[in-house]
């Protein structure tokens, strides 16, 4: 939703179509669950919402024929790396099945629709595809060795994107985000969990005092994505679009302590399910498309809390 609004604001496109199957991947009965979907786009002109699944070829073909989109941003996938009872088939629907389906439907549409001026297919991957970081800073040529289902399927989607796009001559861009956070998140990522628990006065479990994540504010991800997907130097390239600086989970809690002096937390053993991560290099994105993140973790947390009306 933030991407569509920024594309319209910058006048890169005149209209945006959002395809959403309106699935929820957390327990809606939990306290403080807020579905921000409608709020994300209300009072915004030139955004059309269609209901459906991206893995359904009839839906994709219908939308391509109806709207002839010049840019396709494929963000449809499980929104969390760790979901209770996650299985490979479920995780493959968005990252694998939908990716193949969109690309094949796109080729068919280009061959059968007149005046279809397609520009770019953008696949959203994940930093989880690297698995355990083998060095302090990871770049786009580092080894990919995912150790769980989410990262495995995201990497499979990358391979499908590259292979089919090269075969069918479709211009593409692959985006690798990391630990995205910010207003209107509703999927209980670690940042949202920490903030909610701080607000409620509930003890926060910090799994690994030195555990690092490259926390990326949503606005920076959107800005980097637009640069990578609209500039010629981004064609057929893969980019880390992150903050470019790993921060510990303990640092995140320490930032919250400024606003919640009585915050309670417990340092726990790191979650072995998650790969050991850290900083992702953004040098390539900076050099080729001019990407420069603007939001530090301190500023991002401040904006997040301001949105939640915790601070003025």
C-alpha angles and dihedrals in degrees: 000000000000089000093053093049093049092048089054094043092052089046091234088134134016097215138020127205118201117200111200131167088199094228121160122216100190132061105275090202092067118107118270095016108157124180103212096178097109094038090053094067106020116126090018117124126216096027115123120191119207123185119226147088122277091220091065109094094200092056094046094046091049093051094045090051093045100046108015093211115208093202125039119193109193105204096142108124142096106309096216135053092213117049125158112258092003113174133191095246093054092046092049096058096079102027100039113015096039093045093054091043096051093048094047092046089048092055091048091049094048090053095047107033122077121233095007104161102188116185113178146353112212120197120196110216128166144242085242089081089076093062113198110008108241094197137029092257124036124202132190093269094053117116116278113219112152116196101196141043100264096052091043093056093043090054090047088054090053091053092049091048093051096041099046094038091053092045095047095035095242116158109235143176127199120210123200110195127181134210095338115197141167145102121340095022109149104171101086099244115175094268092052092046092052093048094046092050091048090053092048094044090239122148114265118220109216107198102209122359092222096038107131132206129179095234110204123195113227095239091056092050091051093048092048092047092053092049093048094046100045104038119084091230088065095061113119091356136126119221138188102223104189140115089274094228127089116222128188124246087238090057089054091054090046090056090051090051088069089065098030107039092179095051114149124213142161126207109229134183111279117267105257089201090072122071118243105260140175137149125003116207114239094183093110094051090045093051100041104035105013098249115174119168113221104190124082119202089253092054093042094053089048091053092046092052091045090055089051088051092238089127132023 
